[in-house]
Amino acid sequence: MMRSRVLLCAVVLCALLIVPRAVFAAPVGSVTAVTGLVAIVGEASGEKDAQKGDDIYIGDSLRTTKFSRIEITFIDGSIIRMASNSRLRVTEYLVDTSRRKGTIDLLAGKIKSVVSVLKPGSMFDVKTPTAGFGVRGTSFYAYFIDGISGGATQEGAVHVYARNRPDRAAIMGPGMAATIAGADDVPVIRAATDQEMQMHMEDTRIPGGDETPGVKEEVERQIEATETQAGIYLQLAGDLDAENADTRCAAYNEAIVRLENRRSGLDTDIAEAEAEEEMSRGCFPAEAELLLEDGTPRRLADVRPGDMVLTYDIGYDAIEAKPVVEVYTFKANHLFILNDTFATTGTERLLTRKGWNQVRNLKPGDMVLTGGGMTEITSIERQSVNITVYNIHVDDTHTFYVLSSGDESYLVHNSSGGGGNK
């Protein structure tokens, strides 16, 4: 029962120490689809794994990994889909009754942008390190890969320009493609091939349900995309002047080298993806304990669907008993040990003063919420293991308490599934 009383302290402390981000700024969009491990990095809130329904704010940066993608829907209905291995920043997003103004900085990779029709005086820009794409209502692709910017338009028209030469903008109409070799180079506009439009579509498609590809299938698809990109570079080399042709030929040669590395490294890519998939699951060893409705502990390995566990609803500042919907089991190769007493996998999230943060991103001196209040992390140790780990899906409320071997209760965020059911 002592644990129940300790848990009640967290309610008061949360009210004093945690101020919702929405108090300071309104979201400009939300995550409407995500597959794989995608990071959202907030200017004040730190890094977290993206989940469907997460809010997006001005200043947020998003990063996809080798086998992940994400879709963001903004408050005006415009949509951005990020391909794998991409990075962007929501630099500006203003929507009022008279106009809209948005700026997305595409730092690496590829996106598809579907922008709703803008009123006169409104602007929507996608900017790479070397180019800009000014949109007034259209569906188009933009990329920044190997130092080269480019894009293609499905519908509407896009104003394309080199970052240092906005006075030399060109129009990329429907079915057209553009390439910008550098920040001082005039855009080259040409007809997009069916093959490259298909490549762009596949790169930015958000798989779902039974359509989600396996790791090997996704690697092979990326190899085909690299072949297509190499062919585009070679074609461009023949269409441009000698100086730009040299640039394209160099890019083509680099793409071919990368292609061969991808083919020879297929097994390595699969191993890396499987390791990444393991790290994306926040789980606990079998001996970790949860608090049941009456305050008594139960080992995670012994928890079953239907068991009532104590949860803490941050939004309503309330401790409630909620049923376990599912129990998940996975294999883990690494654990992180906090303060010598609390063991979890690296992507389990704990509540800090900056919001939810992954354990692997914590450092000594950080403060996390426990049943006894904000507790300092004094030590973090990473251990190699080969064990079965556990997590649960709790109905409705998404946070619950896990006990450490030192009898401290840590507030954690529940799993949304994806593993082997128990």
C-alpha beads as a LAMMPS data file, in Angstrom:
LAMMPS data file: protein, C-alpha beads

422 atoms
421 bonds

1 atom types
1 bond types

-500.0 500.0 xlo xhi
-500.0 500.0 ylo yhi
-500.0 500.0 zlo zhi

Masses

1 110.0

Atoms # bond

1 1 1 0.000 0.000 0.000
2 1 1 2.990 2.215 0.536
3 1 1 3.528 2.183 -3.217
4 1 1 0.008 3.522 -3.798
5 1 1 0.664 6.448 -1.463
6 1 1 3.975 7.109 -3.215
7 1 1 2.220 7.168 -6.555
8 1 1 -0.180 9.852 -5.380
9 1 1 2.761 12.206 -4.874
10 1 1 3.378 12.116 -8.620
11 1 1 0.032 13.769 -9.288
12 1 1 0.906 16.921 -7.375
13 1 1 4.456 17.013 -8.701
14 1 1 3.312 16.666 -12.298
15 1 1 1.010 19.647 -11.906
16 1 1 3.896 21.736 -10.553
17 1 1 6.717 20.611 -12.804
18 1 1 5.211 19.816 -16.192
19 1 1 3.687 22.534 -18.328
20 1 1 1.991 21.327 -21.531
21 1 1 3.642 22.528 -24.703
22 1 1 0.300 23.714 -26.089
23 1 1 0.277 26.506 -23.504
24 1 1 3.112 28.177 -25.388
25 1 1 2.296 27.385 -29.022
26 1 1 -0.478 25.894 -31.083
27 1 1 0.285 22.910 -33.320
28 1 1 0.395 23.541 -37.064
29 1 1 -0.206 19.942 -38.068
30 1 1 -0.193 16.336 -36.932
31 1 1 1.176 12.915 -37.859
32 1 1 -1.474 11.129 -39.924
33 1 1 0.563 8.060 -40.926
34 1 1 3.918 6.592 -39.950
35 1 1 5.810 3.397 -40.629
36 1 1 9.121 2.426 -39.061
37 1 1 11.215 4.512 -36.691
38 1 1 10.819 8.275 -37.264
39 1 1 12.193 10.942 -34.929
40 1 1 10.531 14.259 -34.123
41 1 1 12.890 16.771 -32.532
42 1 1 11.259 19.774 -30.892
43 1 1 13.131 22.953 -30.070
44 1 1 12.031 22.734 -26.429
45 1 1 10.659 19.225 -26.026
46 1 1 13.639 17.191 -27.251
47 1 1 13.535 14.033 -29.372
48 1 1 10.797 11.419 -29.435
49 1 1 9.573 8.606 -31.682
50 1 1 6.768 9.748 -33.966
51 1 1 3.373 8.166 -33.482
52 1 1 0.129 8.663 -35.369
53 1 1 -1.718 11.607 -33.836
54 1 1 1.380 13.444 -32.582
55 1 1 1.193 17.219 -32.947
56 1 1 3.686 19.092 -35.137
57 1 1 4.884 22.571 -34.178
58 1 1 6.841 25.343 -35.871
59 1 1 10.520 24.585 -35.350
60 1 1 10.072 20.805 -35.247
61 1 1 12.563 18.711 -37.203
62 1 1 11.655 15.267 -38.541
63 1 1 14.076 12.490 -39.462
64 1 1 13.260 9.202 -41.185
65 1 1 15.618 6.232 -41.116
66 1 1 16.538 3.692 -43.756
67 1 1 13.212 1.860 -43.628
68 1 1 10.749 4.441 -42.330
69 1 1 8.373 7.064 -43.733
70 1 1 5.882 9.552 -42.344
71 1 1 2.917 11.666 -43.428
72 1 1 2.163 15.081 -41.926
73 1 1 -1.181 16.825 -42.465
74 1 1 -1.152 20.546 -41.738
75 1 1 -4.032 22.576 -40.338
76 1 1 -4.920 23.935 -43.790
77 1 1 -5.182 20.428 -45.270
78 1 1 -1.800 20.441 -47.025
79 1 1 0.119 17.160 -46.798
80 1 1 3.794 16.219 -46.797
81 1 1 5.071 12.655 -47.069
82 1 1 8.716 11.951 -46.285
83 1 1 10.658 9.151 -47.966
84 1 1 13.241 7.041 -46.142
85 1 1 16.565 8.657 -45.150
86 1 1 15.093 12.159 -45.198
87 1 1 15.307 15.194 -42.916
88 1 1 13.180 18.324 -42.855
89 1 1 12.317 21.241 -40.603
90 1 1 8.999 23.067 -40.274
91 1 1 10.478 26.552 -40.383
92 1 1 7.324 28.623 -40.775
93 1 1 3.581 27.969 -40.935
94 1 1 1.082 30.803 -40.669
95 1 1 -2.616 30.391 -41.382
96 1 1 -5.155 33.170 -40.885
97 1 1 -8.350 34.330 -42.554
98 1 1 -6.597 36.293 -45.280
99 1 1 -3.454 34.365 -46.183
100 1 1 -1.178 31.414 -45.578
101 1 1 2.586 31.274 -45.428
102 1 1 4.591 28.085 -45.026
103 1 1 8.269 27.222 -45.352
104 1 1 9.597 23.667 -45.184
105 1 1 13.362 23.180 -45.210
106 1 1 14.208 19.859 -46.870
107 1 1 17.702 19.130 -45.575
108 1 1 18.133 15.665 -47.091
109 1 1 16.150 13.029 -48.938
110 1 1 12.795 13.331 -50.660
111 1 1 9.234 14.465 -49.974
112 1 1 5.889 14.523 -51.708
113 1 1 3.932 17.722 -51.096
114 1 1 0.215 18.138 -51.727
115 1 1 -0.622 21.804 -51.154
116 1 1 -4.212 23.005 -51.085
117 1 1 -5.030 25.966 -53.331
118 1 1 -3.702 29.220 -51.884
119 1 1 -5.371 32.620 -51.808
120 1 1 -3.670 35.623 -53.441
121 1 1 -0.792 36.810 -51.287
122 1 1 -0.219 33.359 -49.808
123 1 1 3.027 31.401 -50.124
124 1 1 4.223 27.838 -49.591
125 1 1 7.906 27.123 -50.154
126 1 1 10.013 23.989 -49.963
127 1 1 13.693 24.883 -49.712
128 1 1 16.740 22.643 -50.041
129 1 1 20.324 23.808 -49.409
130 1 1 20.638 24.666 -53.121
131 1 1 17.115 25.280 -54.455
132 1 1 13.637 26.561 -53.750
133 1 1 10.205 25.370 -54.872
134 1 1 7.432 27.974 -54.669
135 1 1 3.977 26.432 -54.650
136 1 1 0.525 27.934 -55.020
137 1 1 -1.580 24.784 -54.938
138 1 1 -0.246 21.598 -56.460
139 1 1 1.011 18.038 -55.992
140 1 1 4.733 17.622 -56.542
141 1 1 7.931 15.870 -55.421
142 1 1 11.127 17.529 -54.230
143 1 1 14.480 15.992 -53.314
144 1 1 18.003 16.840 -52.204
145 1 1 20.248 13.833 -52.821
146 1 1 24.022 13.712 -53.337
147 1 1 24.162 17.515 -53.345
148 1 1 21.692 17.789 -56.238
149 1 1 18.201 19.279 -55.895
150 1 1 15.320 18.279 -58.098
151 1 1 11.636 17.628 -58.348
152 1 1 8.697 16.635 -60.496
153 1 1 5.118 17.902 -60.695
154 1 1 2.011 15.737 -60.762
155 1 1 -0.577 18.521 -60.831
156 1 1 -0.413 22.306 -60.961
157 1 1 2.769 24.319 -61.395
158 1 1 5.836 25.009 -59.259
159 1 1 8.240 27.967 -59.419
160 1 1 11.745 26.451 -59.228
161 1 1 14.870 28.488 -58.561
162 1 1 18.480 28.184 -57.379
163 1 1 18.916 29.557 -53.851
164 1 1 21.413 32.211 -54.972
165 1 1 19.543 33.032 -58.210
166 1 1 15.840 33.526 -57.384
167 1 1 15.689 35.976 -60.314
168 1 1 16.184 33.047 -62.748
169 1 1 13.155 31.001 -61.688
170 1 1 11.595 28.490 -64.062
171 1 1 8.132 26.933 -64.149
172 1 1 7.831 23.178 -63.529
173 1 1 4.407 22.345 -64.940
174 1 1 2.418 19.094 -64.722
175 1 1 4.379 16.090 -65.953
176 1 1 7.621 18.056 -65.904
177 1 1 10.798 17.541 -63.865
178 1 1 13.530 19.924 -62.748
179 1 1 17.155 19.540 -61.705
180 1 1 19.273 22.167 -59.936
181 1 1 22.949 21.223 -59.780
182 1 1 23.950 23.945 -57.320
183 1 1 22.858 27.118 -55.566
184 1 1 24.041 29.243 -58.522
185 1 1 22.818 26.998 -61.370
186 1 1 19.736 27.779 -63.437
187 1 1 17.096 25.010 -63.154
188 1 1 16.945 22.534 -66.028
189 1 1 13.315 21.749 -66.913
190 1 1 12.410 18.658 -68.944
191 1 1 9.637 16.110 -69.358
192 1 1 9.493 13.608 -66.502
193 1 1 9.702 9.965 -67.523
194 1 1 7.076 7.466 -66.414
195 1 1 9.833 5.497 -64.698
196 1 1 11.013 8.358 -62.507
197 1 1 7.450 9.415 -61.599
198 1 1 6.813 5.830 -60.519
199 1 1 10.047 5.909 -58.505
200 1 1 9.012 9.116 -56.720
201 1 1 5.586 7.678 -55.974
202 1 1 7.041 4.471 -54.522
203 1 1 9.656 6.346 -52.493
204 1 1 7.000 8.445 -50.744
205 1 1 4.231 5.872 -50.448
206 1 1 3.206 5.147 -46.865
207 1 1 2.681 1.373 -46.625
208 1 1 -0.132 0.119 -44.457
209 1 1 -1.660 -3.167 -43.344
210 1 1 -0.758 -6.113 -45.538
211 1 1 1.036 -3.796 -47.988
212 1 1 3.896 -3.119 -45.567
213 1 1 7.020 -4.566 -47.244
214 1 1 9.478 -6.826 -45.512
215 1 1 13.030 -5.649 -44.959
216 1 1 14.451 -7.567 -47.918
217 1 1 11.712 -6.331 -50.259
218 1 1 12.296 -2.734 -49.167
219 1 1 16.063 -3.007 -49.709
220 1 1 15.529 -4.451 -53.186
221 1 1 13.061 -1.654 -53.997
222 1 1 15.644 0.922 -52.936
223 1 1 18.223 -0.760 -55.183
224 1 1 15.833 -0.394 -58.135
225 1 1 15.302 3.264 -57.217
226 1 1 19.077 3.818 -57.203
227 1 1 19.322 2.295 -60.677
228 1 1 16.630 4.671 -61.902
229 1 1 18.364 7.667 -60.303
230 1 1 21.665 6.688 -61.932
231 1 1 19.933 6.512 -65.295
232 1 1 18.466 9.987 -64.793
233 1 1 21.908 11.401 -64.021
234 1 1 23.340 9.807 -67.163
235 1 1 20.510 11.124 -69.337
236 1 1 20.974 14.621 -67.932
237 1 1 24.703 14.484 -68.670
238 1 1 23.927 14.200 -72.352
239 1 1 21.425 17.071 -72.292
240 1 1 23.586 19.698 -70.588
241 1 1 26.725 21.657 -71.373
242 1 1 30.158 20.160 -70.720
243 1 1 30.626 21.557 -67.224
244 1 1 27.264 20.354 -65.990
245 1 1 27.700 17.097 -67.880
246 1 1 30.838 16.407 -65.849
247 1 1 28.839 17.008 -62.679
248 1 1 26.117 14.603 -63.799
249 1 1 28.609 11.949 -64.889
250 1 1 30.315 12.163 -61.511
251 1 1 26.932 11.808 -59.825
252 1 1 26.141 8.861 -62.089
253 1 1 29.415 7.131 -61.187
254 1 1 28.782 7.707 -57.489
255 1 1 25.281 6.288 -57.866
256 1 1 26.639 3.174 -59.572
257 1 1 29.196 2.648 -56.793
258 1 1 26.449 3.084 -54.224
259 1 1 24.259 0.668 -56.170
260 1 1 26.934 -2.036 -56.146
261 1 1 27.511 -1.473 -52.435
262 1 1 23.782 -1.859 -51.842
263 1 1 23.730 -5.133 -53.760
264 1 1 26.767 -6.580 -52.008
265 1 1 25.611 -5.283 -48.630
266 1 1 22.055 -6.608 -48.766
267 1 1 22.579 -8.973 -45.820
268 1 1 24.177 -6.175 -43.806
269 1 1 21.234 -3.884 -44.567
270 1 1 18.812 -6.547 -43.385
271 1 1 20.780 -7.057 -40.170
272 1 1 20.872 -3.304 -39.557
273 1 1 17.146 -3.016 -40.147
274 1 1 16.397 -5.890 -37.790
275 1 1 18.576 -4.264 -35.134
276 1 1 16.788 -0.958 -35.703
277 1 1 13.436 -2.732 -35.412
278 1 1 14.533 -4.221 -32.092
279 1 1 15.616 -0.808 -30.799
280 1 1 12.242 0.703 -31.762
281 1 1 10.470 -1.371 -29.089
282 1 1 10.427 -0.097 -25.551
283 1 1 10.341 -3.177 -23.316
284 1 1 11.325 -4.580 -19.935
285 1 1 12.845 -7.829 -18.630
286 1 1 10.571 -10.524 -17.213
287 1 1 11.313 -9.657 -13.574
288 1 1 10.119 -6.039 -13.947
289 1 1 6.932 -5.434 -11.953
290 1 1 3.737 -3.454 -12.536
291 1 1 1.367 -2.124 -9.895
292 1 1 -2.081 -3.687 -9.917
293 1 1 -5.324 -1.942 -9.008
294 1 1 -4.911 -2.705 -5.295
295 1 1 -1.302 -1.468 -5.255
296 1 1 0.321 -4.909 -5.176
297 1 1 3.134 -5.661 -7.641
298 1 1 3.050 -8.303 -10.392
299 1 1 5.884 -9.489 -12.625
300 1 1 5.482 -8.449 -16.254
301 1 1 5.998 -12.052 -17.309
302 1 1 2.910 -12.962 -15.252
303 1 1 0.639 -10.161 -16.479
304 1 1 -2.287 -11.236 -18.658
305 1 1 -4.892 -9.381 -20.765
306 1 1 -7.696 -8.216 -18.509
307 1 1 -5.472 -7.514 -15.496
308 1 1 -6.188 -4.085 -13.999
309 1 1 -3.021 -1.993 -13.615
310 1 1 -2.498 1.465 -12.155
311 1 1 -2.048 4.187 -14.771
312 1 1 -1.518 7.925 -14.576
313 1 1 -3.399 10.202 -16.984
314 1 1 -1.271 13.328 -17.343
315 1 1 -3.954 15.275 -19.199
316 1 1 -6.555 14.764 -16.448
317 1 1 -4.037 14.559 -13.595
318 1 1 -5.576 11.299 -12.376
319 1 1 -4.448 7.842 -11.230
320 1 1 -6.796 5.166 -12.567
321 1 1 -6.931 1.399 -12.920
322 1 1 -7.115 0.332 -16.572
323 1 1 -7.269 -3.127 -18.185
324 1 1 -4.346 -4.641 -20.052
325 1 1 -5.430 -5.193 -23.663
326 1 1 -2.406 -7.169 -24.890
327 1 1 0.968 -8.392 -23.670
328 1 1 3.870 -8.372 -26.146
329 1 1 7.132 -10.297 -26.106
330 1 1 10.303 -9.611 -28.090
331 1 1 13.937 -10.653 -28.145
332 1 1 16.437 -8.034 -26.987
333 1 1 20.206 -7.812 -27.364
334 1 1 20.730 -4.748 -25.161
335 1 1 19.377 -3.243 -21.948
336 1 1 19.955 0.130 -20.303
337 1 1 20.303 0.108 -16.508
338 1 1 19.367 3.370 -14.765
339 1 1 20.660 4.092 -11.265
340 1 1 21.710 0.408 -10.980
341 1 1 18.070 -0.607 -10.368
342 1 1 15.840 0.045 -13.401
343 1 1 16.322 -2.003 -16.592
344 1 1 14.683 -1.309 -19.954
345 1 1 15.421 -1.244 -23.672
346 1 1 16.813 1.938 -25.174
347 1 1 13.665 3.308 -26.776
348 1 1 11.391 3.051 -23.761
349 1 1 10.286 6.588 -22.934
350 1 1 10.396 8.264 -19.535
351 1 1 8.865 11.604 -18.636
352 1 1 11.406 14.402 -18.181
353 1 1 10.909 18.113 -17.656
354 1 1 11.118 18.496 -21.443
355 1 1 8.529 15.807 -22.160
356 1 1 8.819 12.127 -23.102
357 1 1 12.386 11.096 -23.942
358 1 1 13.933 7.776 -24.913
359 1 1 16.134 6.124 -22.310
360 1 1 19.023 5.885 -24.790
361 1 1 18.985 9.703 -25.052
362 1 1 19.129 10.330 -21.299
363 1 1 22.319 11.234 -19.464
364 1 1 23.390 11.491 -15.815
365 1 1 21.888 14.604 -14.278
366 1 1 18.588 14.368 -16.174
367 1 1 15.418 14.301 -14.060
368 1 1 12.642 11.762 -14.710
369 1 1 9.229 11.355 -13.117
370 1 1 8.822 8.514 -10.608
371 1 1 6.298 7.762 -7.899
372 1 1 8.445 9.761 -5.515
373 1 1 8.594 12.859 -7.726
374 1 1 11.302 14.049 -10.100
375 1 1 14.273 11.707 -9.639
376 1 1 17.795 12.383 -10.860
377 1 1 19.516 9.908 -13.161
378 1 1 22.891 9.296 -11.519
379 1 1 24.136 6.465 -13.744
380 1 1 23.303 4.760 -17.043
381 1 1 24.868 1.455 -18.084
382 1 1 24.359 -0.341 -21.405
383 1 1 24.511 -4.145 -21.197
384 1 1 24.586 -6.815 -23.896
385 1 1 21.951 -9.496 -23.308
386 1 1 20.024 -12.197 -25.118
387 1 1 16.680 -12.319 -23.352
388 1 1 12.936 -12.103 -23.843
389 1 1 11.507 -8.700 -22.948
390 1 1 7.917 -7.630 -22.340
391 1 1 5.570 -4.706 -22.818
392 1 1 1.832 -4.143 -22.612
393 1 1 -0.926 -2.196 -24.309
394 1 1 -3.101 -0.527 -21.684
395 1 1 -6.623 0.511 -22.638
396 1 1 -7.350 4.243 -23.037
397 1 1 -4.607 5.722 -20.834
398 1 1 -1.132 5.330 -22.307
399 1 1 1.105 5.607 -19.249
400 1 1 1.715 3.254 -16.336
401 1 1 4.248 2.567 -13.603
402 1 1 7.045 -0.026 -13.670
403 1 1 8.934 -0.846 -10.470
404 1 1 12.703 -0.939 -10.241
405 1 1 14.597 -3.457 -8.129
406 1 1 15.118 -0.581 -5.697
407 1 1 11.342 -0.363 -5.181
408 1 1 11.044 2.933 -7.093
409 1 1 8.184 3.295 -9.592
410 1 1 8.985 4.868 -12.994
411 1 1 6.258 6.380 -15.173
412 1 1 6.542 4.914 -18.696
413 1 1 4.630 5.122 -21.972
414 1 1 2.866 1.954 -23.087
415 1 1 3.524 -0.020 -26.269
416 1 1 1.239 0.183 -29.273
417 1 1 2.027 -3.356 -30.260
418 1 1 3.730 -4.963 -33.194
419 1 1 5.399 -7.898 -31.519
420 1 1 4.619 -11.466 -30.650
421 1 1 1.480 -11.849 -28.594
422 1 1 1.676 -13.745 -25.357

Bonds

1 1 1 2
2 1 2 3
3 1 3 4
4 1 4 5
5 1 5 6
6 1 6 7
7 1 7 8
8 1 8 9
9 1 9 10
10 1 10 11
11 1 11 12
12 1 12 13
13 1 13 14
14 1 14 15
15 1 15 16
16 1 16 17
17 1 17 18
18 1 18 19
19 1 19 20
20 1 20 21
21 1 21 22
22 1 22 23
23 1 23 24
24 1 24 25
25 1 25 26
26 1 26 27
27 1 27 28
28 1 28 29
29 1 29 30
30 1 30 31
31 1 31 32
32 1 32 33
33 1 33 34
34 1 34 35
35 1 35 36
36 1 36 37
37 1 37 38
38 1 38 39
39 1 39 40
40 1 40 41
41 1 41 42
42 1 42 43
43 1 43 44
44 1 44 45
45 1 45 46
46 1 46 47
47 1 47 48
48 1 48 49
49 1 49 50
50 1 50 51
51 1 51 52
52 1 52 53
53 1 53 54
54 1 54 55
55 1 55 56
56 1 56 57
57 1 57 58
58 1 58 59
59 1 59 60
60 1 60 61
61 1 61 62
62 1 62 63
63 1 63 64
64 1 64 65
65 1 65 66
66 1 66 67
67 1 67 68
68 1 68 69
69 1 69 70
70 1 70 71
71 1 71 72
72 1 72 73
73 1 73 74
74 1 74 75
75 1 75 76
76 1 76 77
77 1 77 78
78 1 78 79
79 1 79 80
80 1 80 81
81 1 81 82
82 1 82 83
83 1 83 84
84 1 84 85
85 1 85 86
86 1 86 87
87 1 87 88
88 1 88 89
89 1 89 90
90 1 90 91
91 1 91 92
92 1 92 93
93 1 93 94
94 1 94 95
95 1 95 96
96 1 96 97
97 1 97 98
98 1 98 99
99 1 99 100
100 1 100 101
101 1 101 102
102 1 102 103
103 1 103 104
104 1 104 105
105 1 105 106
106 1 106 107
107 1 107 108
108 1 108 109
109 1 109 110
110 1 110 111
111 1 111 112
112 1 112 113
113 1 113 114
114 1 114 115
115 1 115 116
116 1 116 117
117 1 117 118
118 1 118 119
119 1 119 120
120 1 120 121
121 1 121 122
122 1 122 123
123 1 123 124
124 1 124 125
125 1 125 126
126 1 126 127
127 1 127 128
128 1 128 129
129 1 129 130
130 1 130 131
131 1 131 132
132 1 132 133
133 1 133 134
134 1 134 135
135 1 135 136
136 1 136 137
137 1 137 138
138 1 138 139
139 1 139 140
140 1 140 141
141 1 141 142
142 1 142 143
143 1 143 144
144 1 144 145
145 1 145 146
146 1 146 147
147 1 147 148
148 1 148 149
149 1 149 150
150 1 150 151
151 1 151 152
152 1 152 153
153 1 153 154
154 1 154 155
155 1 155 156
156 1 156 157
157 1 157 158
158 1 158 159
159 1 159 160
160 1 160 161
161 1 161 162
162 1 162 163
163 1 163 164
164 1 164 165
165 1 165 166
166 1 166 167
167 1 167 168
168 1 168 169
169 1 169 170
170 1 170 171
171 1 171 172
172 1 172 173
173 1 173 174
174 1 174 175
175 1 175 176
176 1 176 177
177 1 177 178
178 1 178 179
179 1 179 180
180 1 180 181
181 1 181 182
182 1 182 183
183 1 183 184
184 1 184 185
185 1 185 186
186 1 186 187
187 1 187 188
188 1 188 189
189 1 189 190
190 1 190 191
191 1 191 192
192 1 192 193
193 1 193 194
194 1 194 195
195 1 195 196
196 1 196 197
197 1 197 198
198 1 198 199
199 1 199 200
200 1 200 201
201 1 201 202
202 1 202 203
203 1 203 204
204 1 204 205
205 1 205 206
206 1 206 207
207 1 207 208
208 1 208 209
209 1 209 210
210 1 210 211
211 1 211 212
212 1 212 213
213 1 213 214
214 1 214 215
215 1 215 216
216 1 216 217
217 1 217 218
218 1 218 219
219 1 219 220
220 1 220 221
221 1 221 222
222 1 222 223
223 1 223 224
224 1 224 225
225 1 225 226
226 1 226 227
227 1 227 228
228 1 228 229
229 1 229 230
230 1 230 231
231 1 231 232
232 1 232 233
233 1 233 234
234 1 234 235
235 1 235 236
236 1 236 237
237 1 237 238
238 1 238 239
239 1 239 240
240 1 240 241
241 1 241 242
242 1 242 243
243 1 243 244
244 1 244 245
245 1 245 246
246 1 246 247
247 1 247 248
248 1 248 249
249 1 249 250
250 1 250 251
251 1 251 252
252 1 252 253
253 1 253 254
254 1 254 255
255 1 255 256
256 1 256 257
257 1 257 258
258 1 258 259
259 1 259 260
260 1 260 261
261 1 261 262
262 1 262 263
263 1 263 264
264 1 264 265
265 1 265 266
266 1 266 267
267 1 267 268
268 1 268 269
269 1 269 270
270 1 270 271
271 1 271 272
272 1 272 273
273 1 273 274
274 1 274 275
275 1 275 276
276 1 276 277
277 1 277 278
278 1 278 279
279 1 279 280
280 1 280 281
281 1 281 282
282 1 282 283
283 1 283 284
284 1 284 285
285 1 285 286
286 1 286 287
287 1 287 288
288 1 288 289
289 1 289 290
290 1 290 291
291 1 291 292
292 1 292 293
293 1 293 294
294 1 294 295
295 1 295 296
296 1 296 297
297 1 297 298
298 1 298 299
299 1 299 300
300 1 300 301
301 1 301 302
302 1 302 303
303 1 303 304
304 1 304 305
305 1 305 306
306 1 306 307
307 1 307 308
308 1 308 309
309 1 309 310
310 1 310 311
311 1 311 312
312 1 312 313
313 1 313 314
314 1 314 315
315 1 315 316
316 1 316 317
317 1 317 318
318 1 318 319
319 1 319 320
320 1 320 321
321 1 321 322
322 1 322 323
323 1 323 324
324 1 324 325
325 1 325 326
326 1 326 327
327 1 327 328
328 1 328 329
329 1 329 330
330 1 330 331
331 1 331 332
332 1 332 333
333 1 333 334
334 1 334 335
335 1 335 336
336 1 336 337
337 1 337 338
338 1 338 339
339 1 339 340
340 1 340 341
341 1 341 342
342 1 342 343
343 1 343 344
344 1 344 345
345 1 345 346
346 1 346 347
347 1 347 348
348 1 348 349
349 1 349 350
350 1 350 351
351 1 351 352
352 1 352 353
353 1 353 354
354 1 354 355
355 1 355 356
356 1 356 357
357 1 357 358
358 1 358 359
359 1 359 360
360 1 360 361
361 1 361 362
362 1 362 363
363 1 363 364
364 1 364 365
365 1 365 366
366 1 366 367
367 1 367 368
368 1 368 369
369 1 369 370
370 1 370 371
371 1 371 372
372 1 372 373
373 1 373 374
374 1 374 375
375 1 375 376
376 1 376 377
377 1 377 378
378 1 378 379
379 1 379 380
380 1 380 381
381 1 381 382
382 1 382 383
383 1 383 384
384 1 384 385
385 1 385 386
386 1 386 387
387 1 387 388
388 1 388 389
389 1 389 390
390 1 390 391
391 1 391 392
392 1 392 393
393 1 393 394
394 1 394 395
395 1 395 396
396 1 396 397
397 1 397 398
398 1 398 399
399 1 399 400
400 1 400 401
401 1 401 402
402 1 402 403
403 1 403 404
404 1 404 405
405 1 405 406
406 1 406 407
407 1 407 408
408 1 408 409
409 1 409 410
410 1 410 411
411 1 411 412
412 1 412 413
413 1 413 414
414 1 414 415
415 1 415 416
416 1 416 417
417 1 417 418
418 1 418 419
419 1 419 420
420 1 420 421
421 1 421 422
